Amino acid sequence: MNGILFSKTDQNKDSPFETLLKLFKEVIVHTSGDVEEALDWLRQLDEHYKITNEDYTFDDFVQELKDKGFLRDKNDGSGGSILTAKAENAVRKAAMSQLFGTMKKGDSGEHQSNKFDGKGDSTGDLKNYVFGDSLDNIVMNESLKNAFIQNGIDKLTMTAENIVVEDAHQNTSLSTVLMIDISHSMILYGEDRITPAKMVAMAMSEWITTQYPKDSLDIIVYGNESWPITMKELPYLQVGPYHTNFVAGLDLAMNILKRKRSVNKQIFNITDGKPSCLIEPDGSFYKNSFGLDPYITGKCLEMAAKTKRAKIPVHTFMIAKDAYLQHFIKSFSDINGGRAYYTGLNKLGELIFSDYQNQKKKHR
């Protein structure tokens, strides 16, 4: 429980179940989906803060989790409980609420671009109708006036040339790949860096699904190698005894984005360490954990140029303060054209959310 601070809850506001459920949805992320460990943590919190009482015990809470479909017994005969799909969804929603609590859901769920084609939100400007403009944006008074001027009142005929519409922003979709570093350094030095990364990934997954349904978010992890994971897997994500293969992560992200039809594409990379691993052409691993290896960093900078040519910005969110690593990330970003953020864990979600919201859209 290093780094987690709980304060006494307002018993008059929430029931014991509601109070413990809120805590459970946060603690389960720290335990990487281990239900029994999470319940042990909650028991200790309950004993200290006296959340339950004689009328509603902690065992009653566990049973209610099962009755309400958050937990189910393991079916392998080993005993214990596991999360249900309902619980996994609730954890994602809780992460979104915690990180993006000030966010408001839009009506259209689309981004505005700098191009206008009459299919999105109105700009307040008027223009002549062209094929493809939304009929919902027709300004009837102006259109009728044009028809009267051209054809007269006695013989009113309206043609396409008479129609006036409100100009509107073109709605575009955005394809994002979120890369998460799961090398061993993400839990070194007594600091849990993987849990905030998971919280951000879960919040983004839930947020994009609800706020921007036309956008896509793919999540990949990288250590010695890189592979995609699903939203369902996020609460259970753990670091491994891995080095950091930045190139493998970028290569997979690029391959994913090549299959997307979106005009606008981007990569977010959450990392705390230096690149320390490559996969050689023969399939063997080249590893070096000491300092910045010029061979490895050279390959990374080649990837920066490659993503630049593909017009895919890579925005790096670095949760480490080492000056020489920050210099490397700056060099990468200068070549690629993406942004580099050097942030503490508590600002990670806020920065990613702001960057996503403010992403400038490209012309079709």
GIHUVEN-V32449 format. One record per run of one state. SS is the DSSP state (helix for helix, strand for strand, loop for the rest). FROM is the first residue (numbers start at 0). LEN is the number of residues. Records with the same first field share a line. If there is no record, write none. Layout:
# GIHUVEN-V32449
SS=FROM-LEN ; FROM-LEN
This chain:
# GIHUVEN-V32449
loop=0-15 ; 30-4 ; 49-8 ; 67-3 ; 73-7 ; 83-1 ; 99-11 ; 116-5 ; 128-6 ; 138-1 ; 151-8 ; 162-1 ; 172-1 ; 181-2 ; 190-3 ; 211-4 ; 222-3 ; 229-1 ; 236-9 ; 258-5 ; 271-5 ; 279-5 ; 287-6 ; 309-3 ; 318-4 ; 336-3 ; 342-2 ; 358-6
helix=15-15 ; 34-15 ; 57-10 ; 84-15 ; 134-3 ; 139-12 ; 159-3 ; 183-7 ; 193-18 ; 230-6 ; 245-13 ; 293-16 ; 322-14 ; 344-14
strand=70-3 ; 80-3 ; 110-6 ; 121-7 ; 137-1 ; 163-9 ; 173-8 ; 215-7 ; 225-4 ; 263-8 ; 276-3 ; 284-3 ; 312-6 ; 339-3
